[in-house]
Amino acid sequence: MTTFRDRCRDTCVIGDVGEWWTELYLRLYANTERWIKADKGTLHREIQERFRDFVISNPDGSMAFLESKAEQDYAGKRRNIVMETYSNYDPSWPAGDPRIVEGWFSKSRCDYLFYAFVGPGDLYIIDFPRLREWSRERFHILRPFVQGKNRQRNRTCGYLALVEDVLREVPSKHCRYIGGGFEFVYQHPGFVAPWESR
């Protein structure tokens, strides 16, 4: 029998799996049914660029904006949150060059980051403003990266943060996808998701 994980590995785009897990998580655990996915079409472009992938109306009437990201996990490698500061950048270009495009980590004004590692089924829900604040204080010690493993025309770059450091120091939650639902693995004491039942 083909499992969901097999289908993902064989036929799905990794980012689509991350979005699907975010949708599933909201369907199963949100204490409200009032949420939408901001598609990538022109009508949603500004919402998607600024507030990212999902908008949820919390039970108290406030709104939360959610970003969904996913990575393929490679056995034996340490997991990193990839914080893309530029999605098109070349150090030889002068400041203000119109070819320079900010990455999602710089542009996003979301409230929560849903970050999935597809292979083992791990989903991390991270307080995004706190992650940005935490990363700003550590940019001098975080590992910089320039995208090099995939062939692409645009050069992406930013910083890598070890998942275990983020879980320890930033309000977050760790869940594992298991057969149509999620198992809760860890929750940082400071993590609060206003859409979830207490």
Disulfide bonds with the S-S distance in Angstrom:
none
